[in-house]
Amino acid sequence: MNEEVSEITRKPPADAQPIPTGRADEAEINALLEDAEVAMATEHFIYPASNSALASYDRVLILDPDNEIALRGLESIAGHYLAKAMDAADKRRFEQARAFLEQAQLVDPQHPGILPTREQITMLSSARRTAVSLDPDMLKARDPLLLESLREAGRQSRQSGCRAVIHARSDAEGRWIYQQMSNDAEAENGERVRANVQISWPARIEVLCFPDQAQR
């Protein structure tokens, strides 16, 4: 399901009123938890506001502030948006990533993933990037003329505070690219290429260098 960040806002039910201690209706809580479960299964996490899992969990917590199921539900919703934030950051959609992060924090401000996700987004957005395009025909033929470009990308990724992202059409192709990046007689003994493989097209290598990490 595609989610428009601009549509996602937290609007607790306007008609939900606190219930005095000891008078919470167990049947109502159970019904709300069932509604939340259905909303989660259909990915109606926080919108539409009146029928979302978030709205149902909010109502439960008004009736029973310590309800573990509702609290875990909020944590799960926040985790969903943290994952979307990281996915957007990996695609260099940093404004969208920050918006998803804000939604996660709005749902569950105490979620343990909020701080590391924020740090990752900040780090990725400040990275210096070098892109290496890979000719598809040369790559398919494993053309020796491509090897020097791959080895140079490997040298760059070995620098302090740097790593590479290999975009390839398959795991096998990604492994071959990594092997060629690593096959460099000029590399120091024991020094490894820092890289991970993503299945995507067009095939290319991105070398990311993080200034803060280079100083550590």
Long-range contacts (C-beta under 8 A, 24 or more apart in sequence): 1-43, 3-84, 5-96, 5-99, 5-100, 5-103, 6-99, 7-47, 8-46, 8-47, 8-99, 8-103, 9-46, 9-47, 9-49, 10-46, 10-54, 10-103, 10-106, 10-107, 11-49, 11-55, 12-55, 12-58, 13-50, 13-55, 13-58, 13-59, 16-58, 16-59, 16-62, 17-62, 18-62, 19-62, 19-63, 24-63, 24-64, 25-63, 28-63, 29-60, 29-63, 29-64, 29-67, 32-56, 32-57, 32-59, 32-60, 32-63, 33-60, 33-69, 33-70, 36-60, 36-70, 36-73, 40-73, 40-76, 40-77, 45-77, 45-80, 45-81, 46-77, 46-103, 46-107, 53-77, 54-107, 74-107, 74-108, 75-108, 75-111, 77-104, 77-107, 77-108, 78-104, 78-105, 78-107, 78-108, 78-111, 78-113, 78-114, 79-104, 79-111, 79-113, 80-104, 81-107, 82-111, 82-113, 82-114, 82-117, 85-117, 85-121, 86-117, 86-120, 86-121, 89-120, 89-121, 89-124, 89-125, 90-124, 90-198, 92-124, 94-121, 94-124, 94-125, 97-121, 123-210, 123-212, 123-213, 124-208, 126-210, 126-211, 126-212, 127-208, 127-209, 127-210, 128-208, 128-209, 128-210, 128-211, 129-206, 129-207, 129-208, 129-209, 130-156, 130-206, 130-207, 130-209, 131-204, 131-205, 131-206, 131-207, 132-204, 132-205, 132-206, 132-207, 133-202, 133-204, 134-177, 134-202, 134-203, 134-204, 134-205, 136-202, 136-203, 139-173, 139-177, 139-203, 142-176, 146-180, 147-180, 147-183, 150-177, 150-180, 150-181, 150-205, 151-180, 151-181, 151-183, 151-184, 153-181, 153-205, 153-207, 154-180, 154-181, 154-182, 154-183, 154-184, 154-187, 154-193, 155-184, 155-186, 155-187, 156-207, 156-209, 157-181, 157-193, 157-194, 157-195, 157-207, 158-187, 158-188, 158-191, 158-192, 158-193, 158-194, 159-209, 159-214, 160-213, 160-214, 161-209, 161-210, 161-211, 161-212, 161-213, 161-214, 161-215, 161-216, 162-194, 162-207, 162-208, 162-209, 162-210, 162-214, 163-194, 163-195, 163-196, 163-207, 163-208, 164-193, 164-194, 164-195, 164-196, 164-205, 164-206, 164-207, 164-208, 165-195, 165-196, 165-198, 165-205, 165-206, 165-208, 166-195, 166-196, 166-197, 166-198, 166-205, 167-198, 167-199, 167-200, 167-201, 167-202, 167-203, 167-204, 167-205, 167-206, 168-197, 168-198, 168-199, 168-200, 168-203, 169-199, 169-201, 169-203, 170-199, 171-197, 171-199, 173-203, 174-198, 174-199, 177-203, 177-205, 181-205
